[in-house]
Amino acid sequence: MTALAAKLVDEFKNLPLEDQRWVCKEILRVAPKLDYGPLTDEELTALADRTFVLLDKEEANAQPR
């Protein structure tokens, strides 16, 4: 990773969550389209697992204490 890329990632982490989401959407909108082909069942399962872990963490952080 270049120094500039590392700086961008560090600054991204300091943004409010809503700004992070906006930046992600914009990056995906302008990023070149890459043709990876269809995902395997194993890849889809791994992606689903990671998604549910992230959702569980968000839910745990959103609950009042």
Jmol script that loads the backbone (N, CA, C; Angstrom):
load data "model"
ATOM      1  N   MET A   1       0.859  -1.169   0.000  1.00  0.00           N
ATOM      2  CA  MET A   1       0.000   0.000   0.000  1.00  0.00           C
ATOM      3  C   MET A   1       0.909   1.237   0.000  1.00  0.00           C
ATOM      4  N   THR A   2       0.582   2.180  -0.833  1.00  0.00           N
ATOM      5  CA  THR A   2       1.369   3.418  -0.872  1.00  0.00           C
ATOM      6  C   THR A   2       1.077   4.263   0.365  1.00  0.00           C
ATOM      7  N   ALA A   3       1.945   5.226   0.600  1.00  0.00           N
ATOM      8  CA  ALA A   3       1.743   6.121   1.750  1.00  0.00           C
ATOM      9  C   ALA A   3       0.440   6.905   1.595  1.00  0.00           C
ATOM     10  N   LEU A   4       0.136   7.322   0.367  1.00  0.00           N
ATOM     11  CA  LEU A   4      -1.102   8.070   0.138  1.00  0.00           C
ATOM     12  C   LEU A   4      -2.325   7.199   0.427  1.00  0.00           C
ATOM     13  N   ALA A   5      -2.296   5.960  -0.036  1.00  0.00           N
ATOM     14  CA  ALA A   5      -3.422   5.049   0.214  1.00  0.00           C
ATOM     15  C   ALA A   5      -3.583   4.804   1.713  1.00  0.00           C
ATOM     16  N   ALA A   6      -2.482   4.608   2.416  1.00  0.00           N
ATOM     17  CA  ALA A   6      -2.544   4.388   3.865  1.00  0.00           C
ATOM     18  C   ALA A   6      -3.126   5.607   4.568  1.00  0.00           C
ATOM     19  N   LYS A   7      -2.738   6.813   4.116  1.00  0.00           N
ATOM     20  CA  LYS A   7      -3.268   8.040   4.716  1.00  0.00           C
ATOM     21  C   LYS A   7      -4.768   8.147   4.465  1.00  0.00           C
ATOM     22  N   LEU A   8      -5.199   7.817   3.242  1.00  0.00           N
ATOM     23  CA  LEU A   8      -6.628   7.864   2.927  1.00  0.00           C
ATOM     24  C   LEU A   8      -7.419   6.908   3.816  1.00  0.00           C
ATOM     25  N   VAL A   9      -6.898   5.706   4.002  1.00  0.00           N
ATOM     26  CA  VAL A   9      -7.586   4.722   4.843  1.00  0.00           C
ATOM     27  C   VAL A   9      -7.658   5.220   6.280  1.00  0.00           C
ATOM     28  N   ASP A  10      -6.582   5.775   6.784  1.00  0.00           N
ATOM     29  CA  ASP A  10      -6.582   6.305   8.157  1.00  0.00           C
ATOM     30  C   ASP A  10      -7.600   7.428   8.319  1.00  0.00           C
ATOM     31  N   GLU A  11      -7.634   8.330   7.343  1.00  0.00           N
ATOM     32  CA  GLU A  11      -8.589   9.434   7.426  1.00  0.00           C
ATOM     33  C   GLU A  11     -10.029   8.931   7.289  1.00  0.00           C
ATOM     34  N   PHE A  12     -10.223   7.919   6.448  1.00  0.00           N
ATOM     35  CA  PHE A  12     -11.549   7.320   6.293  1.00  0.00           C
ATOM     36  C   PHE A  12     -12.055   6.772   7.623  1.00  0.00           C
ATOM     37  N   LYS A  13     -11.182   6.115   8.367  1.00  0.00           N
ATOM     38  CA  LYS A  13     -11.564   5.529   9.656  1.00  0.00           C
ATOM     39  C   LYS A  13     -12.028   6.586  10.655  1.00  0.00           C
ATOM     40  N   ASN A  14     -11.562   7.821  10.489  1.00  0.00           N
ATOM     41  CA  ASN A  14     -11.925   8.897  11.409  1.00  0.00           C
ATOM     42  C   ASN A  14     -13.219   9.607  11.033  1.00  0.00           C
ATOM     43  N   LEU A  15     -13.782   9.280   9.871  1.00  0.00           N
ATOM     44  CA  LEU A  15     -15.029   9.910   9.444  1.00  0.00           C
ATOM     45  C   LEU A  15     -16.213   9.364  10.235  1.00  0.00           C
ATOM     46  N   PRO A  16     -17.263  10.159  10.381  1.00  0.00           N
ATOM     47  CA  PRO A  16     -18.505   9.630  10.961  1.00  0.00           C
ATOM     48  C   PRO A  16     -19.041   8.500  10.071  1.00  0.00           C
ATOM     49  N   LEU A  17     -19.790   7.590  10.668  1.00  0.00           N
ATOM     50  CA  LEU A  17     -20.283   6.413   9.955  1.00  0.00           C
ATOM     51  C   LEU A  17     -21.059   6.787   8.693  1.00  0.00           C
ATOM     52  N   GLU A  18     -21.890   7.804   8.757  1.00  0.00           N
ATOM     53  CA  GLU A  18     -22.672   8.203   7.586  1.00  0.00           C
ATOM     54  C   GLU A  18     -21.755   8.657   6.446  1.00  0.00           C
ATOM     55  N   ASP A  19     -20.702   9.393   6.779  1.00  0.00           N
ATOM     56  CA  ASP A  19     -19.744   9.813   5.748  1.00  0.00           C
ATOM     57  C   ASP A  19     -18.987   8.612   5.187  1.00  0.00           C
ATOM     58  N   GLN A  20     -18.652   7.650   6.038  1.00  0.00           N
ATOM     59  CA  GLN A  20     -17.980   6.438   5.551  1.00  0.00           C
ATOM     60  C   GLN A  20     -18.858   5.711   4.534  1.00  0.00           C
ATOM     61  N   ARG A  21     -20.140   5.611   4.841  1.00  0.00           N
ATOM     62  CA  ARG A  21     -21.052   4.942   3.913  1.00  0.00           C
ATOM     63  C   ARG A  21     -21.120   5.686   2.587  1.00  0.00           C
ATOM     64  N   TRP A  22     -21.185   7.008   2.643  1.00  0.00           N
ATOM     65  CA  TRP A  22     -21.257   7.810   1.427  1.00  0.00           C
ATOM     66  C   TRP A  22     -19.994   7.620   0.587  1.00  0.00           C
ATOM     67  N   VAL A  23     -18.830   7.647   1.240  1.00  0.00           N
ATOM     68  CA  VAL A  23     -17.562   7.463   0.534  1.00  0.00           C
ATOM     69  C   VAL A  23     -17.522   6.083  -0.123  1.00  0.00           C
ATOM     70  N   CYS A  24     -17.953   5.056   0.586  1.00  0.00           N
ATOM     71  CA  CYS A  24     -17.973   3.699   0.016  1.00  0.00           C
ATOM     72  C   CYS A  24     -18.848   3.644  -1.232  1.00  0.00           C
ATOM     73  N   LYS A  25     -20.027   4.231  -1.146  1.00  0.00           N
ATOM     74  CA  LYS A  25     -20.936   4.236  -2.297  1.00  0.00           C
ATOM     75  C   LYS A  25     -20.307   4.950  -3.485  1.00  0.00           C
ATOM     76  N   GLU A  26     -19.666   6.088  -3.224  1.00  0.00           N
ATOM     77  CA  GLU A  26     -19.051   6.847  -4.312  1.00  0.00           C
ATOM     78  C   GLU A  26     -17.884   6.078  -4.934  1.00  0.00           C
ATOM     79  N   ILE A  27     -17.078   5.437  -4.109  1.00  0.00           N
ATOM     80  CA  ILE A  27     -15.956   4.649  -4.640  1.00  0.00           C
ATOM     81  C   ILE A  27     -16.486   3.519  -5.514  1.00  0.00           C
ATOM     82  N   LEU A  28     -17.515   2.831  -5.053  1.00  0.00           N
ATOM     83  CA  LEU A  28     -18.094   1.750  -5.850  1.00  0.00           C
ATOM     84  C   LEU A  28     -18.708   2.279  -7.148  1.00  0.00           C
ATOM     85  N   ARG A  29     -19.256   3.484  -7.093  1.00  0.00           N
ATOM     86  CA  ARG A  29     -19.880   4.056  -8.277  1.00  0.00           C
ATOM     87  C   ARG A  29     -18.846   4.389  -9.346  1.00  0.00           C
ATOM     88  N   VAL A  30     -17.688   4.895  -8.939  1.00  0.00           N
ATOM     89  CA  VAL A  30     -16.683   5.338  -9.908  1.00  0.00           C
ATOM     90  C   VAL A  30     -15.603   4.292 -10.197  1.00  0.00           C
ATOM     91  N   ALA A  31     -15.564   3.215  -9.419  1.00  0.00           N
ATOM     92  CA  ALA A  31     -14.541   2.188  -9.614  1.00  0.00           C
ATOM     93  C   ALA A  31     -14.746   1.469 -10.944  1.00  0.00           C
ATOM     94  N   PRO A  32     -13.662   1.064 -11.572  1.00  0.00           N
ATOM     95  CA  PRO A  32     -13.812   0.320 -12.827  1.00  0.00           C
ATOM     96  C   PRO A  32     -14.519  -1.004 -12.576  1.00  0.00           C
ATOM     97  N   LYS A  33     -15.307  -1.404 -13.541  1.00  0.00           N
ATOM     98  CA  LYS A  33     -16.022  -2.676 -13.436  1.00  0.00           C
ATOM     99  C   LYS A  33     -15.056  -3.816 -13.739  1.00  0.00           C
ATOM    100  N   LEU A  34     -14.939  -4.736 -12.815  1.00  0.00           N
ATOM    101  CA  LEU A  34     -14.048  -5.880 -12.984  1.00  0.00           C
ATOM    102  C   LEU A  34     -14.882  -7.133 -13.151  1.00  0.00           C
ATOM    103  N   ASP A  35     -14.500  -7.955 -14.088  1.00  0.00           N
ATOM    104  CA  ASP A  35     -15.248  -9.174 -14.353  1.00  0.00           C
ATOM    105  C   ASP A  35     -14.572 -10.343 -13.649  1.00  0.00           C
ATOM    106  N   TYR A  36     -15.115 -10.705 -12.507  1.00  0.00           N
ATOM    107  CA  TYR A  36     -14.557 -11.814 -11.744  1.00  0.00           C
ATOM    108  C   TYR A  36     -15.236 -13.136 -12.071  1.00  0.00           C
ATOM    109  N   GLY A  37     -16.321 -13.091 -12.791  1.00  0.00           N
ATOM    110  CA  GLY A  37     -17.054 -14.313 -13.074  1.00  0.00           C
ATOM    111  C   GLY A  37     -17.931 -14.682 -11.894  1.00  0.00           C
ATOM    112  N   PRO A  38     -18.665 -15.767 -12.021  1.00  0.00           N
ATOM    113  CA  PRO A  38     -19.570 -16.174 -10.942  1.00  0.00           C
ATOM    114  C   PRO A  38     -18.802 -16.638  -9.701  1.00  0.00           C
ATOM    115  N   LEU A  39     -19.398 -16.385  -8.541  1.00  0.00           N
ATOM    116  CA  LEU A  39     -18.796 -16.829  -7.284  1.00  0.00           C
ATOM    117  C   LEU A  39     -19.141 -18.292  -7.028  1.00  0.00           C
ATOM    118  N   THR A  40     -18.220 -18.983  -6.374  1.00  0.00           N
ATOM    119  CA  THR A  40     -18.482 -20.378  -5.994  1.00  0.00           C
ATOM    120  C   THR A  40     -19.376 -20.397  -4.757  1.00  0.00           C
ATOM    121  N   ASP A  41     -19.935 -21.549  -4.462  1.00  0.00           N
ATOM    122  CA  ASP A  41     -20.744 -21.693  -3.243  1.00  0.00           C
ATOM    123  C   ASP A  41     -19.917 -21.370  -2.001  1.00  0.00           C
ATOM    124  N   GLU A  42     -18.658 -21.786  -2.000  1.00  0.00           N
ATOM    125  CA  GLU A  42     -17.789 -21.532  -0.846  1.00  0.00           C
ATOM    126  C   GLU A  42     -17.542 -20.035  -0.672  1.00  0.00           C
ATOM    127  N   GLU A  43     -17.331 -19.314  -1.778  1.00  0.00           N
ATOM    128  CA  GLU A  43     -17.122 -17.873  -1.697  1.00  0.00           C
ATOM    129  C   GLU A  43     -18.379 -17.165  -1.196  1.00  0.00           C
ATOM    130  N   LEU A  44     -19.532 -17.578  -1.698  1.00  0.00           N
ATOM    131  CA  LEU A  44     -20.789 -16.978  -1.248  1.00  0.00           C
ATOM    132  C   LEU A  44     -21.027 -17.234   0.233  1.00  0.00           C
ATOM    133  N   THR A  45     -20.735 -18.440   0.682  1.00  0.00           N
ATOM    134  CA  THR A  45     -20.899 -18.787   2.101  1.00  0.00           C
ATOM    135  C   THR A  45     -19.965 -17.950   2.973  1.00  0.00           C
ATOM    136  N   ALA A  46     -18.715 -17.791   2.540  1.00  0.00           N
ATOM    137  CA  ALA A  46     -17.754 -16.990   3.306  1.00  0.00           C
ATOM    138  C   ALA A  46     -18.201 -15.528   3.370  1.00  0.00           C
ATOM    139  N   LEU A  47     -18.699 -15.001   2.269  1.00  0.00           N
ATOM    140  CA  LEU A  47     -19.191 -13.618   2.261  1.00  0.00           C
ATOM    141  C   LEU A  47     -20.397 -13.457   3.178  1.00  0.00           C
ATOM    142  N   ALA A  48     -21.299 -14.413   3.155  1.00  0.00           N
ATOM    143  CA  ALA A  48     -22.470 -14.354   4.032  1.00  0.00           C
ATOM    144  C   ALA A  48     -22.041 -14.414   5.496  1.00  0.00           C
ATOM    145  N   ASP A  49     -21.092 -15.292   5.813  1.00  0.00           N
ATOM    146  CA  ASP A  49     -20.597 -15.394   7.186  1.00  0.00           C
ATOM    147  C   ASP A  49     -20.026 -14.060   7.668  1.00  0.00           C
ATOM    148  N   ARG A  50     -19.199 -13.429   6.844  1.00  0.00           N
ATOM    149  CA  ARG A  50     -18.603 -12.149   7.225  1.00  0.00           C
ATOM    150  C   ARG A  50     -19.666 -11.067   7.370  1.00  0.00           C
ATOM    151  N   THR A  51     -20.649 -11.089   6.493  1.00  0.00           N
ATOM    152  CA  THR A  51     -21.724 -10.103   6.564  1.00  0.00           C
ATOM    153  C   THR A  51     -22.486 -10.228   7.875  1.00  0.00           C
ATOM    154  N   PHE A  52     -22.838 -11.446   8.269  1.00  0.00           N
ATOM    155  CA  PHE A  52     -23.587 -11.645   9.502  1.00  0.00           C
ATOM    156  C   PHE A  52     -22.769 -11.273  10.731  1.00  0.00           C
ATOM    157  N   VAL A  53     -21.469 -11.510  10.705  1.00  0.00           N
ATOM    158  CA  VAL A  53     -20.620 -11.102  11.828  1.00  0.00           C
ATOM    159  C   VAL A  53     -20.636  -9.577  11.958  1.00  0.00           C
ATOM    160  N   LEU A  54     -20.507  -8.878  10.826  1.00  0.00           N
ATOM    161  CA  LEU A  54     -20.534  -7.419  10.862  1.00  0.00           C
ATOM    162  C   LEU A  54     -21.884  -6.890  11.330  1.00  0.00           C
ATOM    163  N   LEU A  55     -22.961  -7.496  10.852  1.00  0.00           N
ATOM    164  CA  LEU A  55     -24.292  -7.074  11.279  1.00  0.00           C
ATOM    165  C   LEU A  55     -24.503  -7.310  12.767  1.00  0.00           C
ATOM    166  N   ASP A  56     -24.017  -8.440  13.278  1.00  0.00           N
ATOM    167  CA  ASP A  56     -24.119  -8.715  14.714  1.00  0.00           C
ATOM    168  C   ASP A  56     -23.362  -7.670  15.527  1.00  0.00           C
ATOM    169  N   LYS A  57     -22.163  -7.283  15.053  1.00  0.00           N
ATOM    170  CA  LYS A  57     -21.380  -6.265  15.764  1.00  0.00           C
ATOM    171  C   LYS A  57     -22.095  -4.920  15.759  1.00  0.00           C
ATOM    172  N   GLU A  58     -22.652  -4.545  14.593  1.00  0.00           N
ATOM    173  CA  GLU A  58     -23.393  -3.284  14.528  1.00  0.00           C
ATOM    174  C   GLU A  58     -24.596  -3.297  15.456  1.00  0.00           C
ATOM    175  N   GLU A  59     -25.301  -4.410  15.474  1.00  0.00           N
ATOM    176  CA  GLU A  59     -26.481  -4.515  16.334  1.00  0.00           C
ATOM    177  C   GLU A  59     -26.096  -4.429  17.806  1.00  0.00           C
ATOM    178  N   ALA A  60     -25.005  -5.077  18.175  1.00  0.00           N
ATOM    179  CA  ALA A  60     -24.557  -5.047  19.566  1.00  0.00           C
ATOM    180  C   ALA A  60     -24.164  -3.627  19.982  1.00  0.00           C
ATOM    181  N   ASN A  61     -23.546  -2.887  19.056  1.00  0.00           N
ATOM    182  CA  ASN A  61     -23.145  -1.513  19.355  1.00  0.00           C
ATOM    183  C   ASN A  61     -24.318  -0.555  19.387  1.00  0.00           C
ATOM    184  N   ALA A  62     -25.405  -0.875  18.705  1.00  0.00           N
ATOM    185  CA  ALA A  62     -26.557   0.029  18.610  1.00  0.00           C
ATOM    186  C   ALA A  62     -27.491  -0.111  19.810  1.00  0.00           C
ATOM    187  N   GLN A  63     -27.404  -1.212  20.531  1.00  0.00           N
ATOM    188  CA  GLN A  63     -28.313  -1.435  21.653  1.00  0.00           C
ATOM    189  C   GLN A  63     -27.910  -0.567  22.842  1.00  0.00           C
ATOM    190  N   PRO A  64     -28.912   0.038  23.499  1.00  0.00           N
ATOM    191  CA  PRO A  64     -28.609   0.860  24.680  1.00  0.00           C
ATOM    192  C   PRO A  64     -28.035  -0.008  25.791  1.00  0.00           C
ATOM    193  N   ARG A  65     -27.188   0.612  26.560  1.00  0.00           N
ATOM    194  CA  ARG A  65     -26.533  -0.151  27.652  1.00  0.00           C
ATOM    195  C   ARG A  65     -27.042   0.283  28.985  1.00  0.00           C
TER     196      ARG A  65
END
end "model"
wireframe off; spacefill off
backbone 0.3
color backbone group
